[in-house]
């Protein structure tokens, strides 16, 4: 059965495309969900009249998808999970979790079905995860999966760095030290003067 798509249908086509699908798929999904209309002579004539408007919208969608792909390619998101021995997760990191992390950390709403994770992530580490944005345009986001204890250590290190940065100059100290032959360190601490 031939239908005219009213909006993008992943893997099938975009707005204005005339595609041939199974009658059951058309009647039970595409027509009822508003993804398509039947390709009748009247609808095909209307489609020809709307081609210019569809082309303009298509250009805008492609430009937006390319811009979003660039943002995702440069982005890193962190997912904190419970970890057992040797970095094995209790449970796994799935596409919805990655989509939620992107939304929370990058303020970019991504449909979870567009996150092409393949198999769920079951180990800590860094992963490159492709995200289908529009038609054949994809972005790749870097996902860092870390355990709760690793995350706490990182937060502590950041807080310590902030404390040091906020310390007034008159409270700063100068540290000078040498490593002895036996591996011990001799440190001399003196207060700096402003």
Secondary structure, DSSP 8 states (H G I E B T S, - for coil): -EEEESS-BTTTB-TT-EEE--HHHIIIIITTTTSEEE--HHHHHHHHHHHHHHHHHHHHHHHHHHHHHHHHHT-EEEEEE-B-GGGEEEEEE-HHHHHHHHHHHH-----GGGEE--S-EEESEEEEEEEEEETTEEEEEEEEEEEHHHHHHHHHHHHHHHHHHHS-GGG-EEEEEEE-TTS-EEEEEEE---
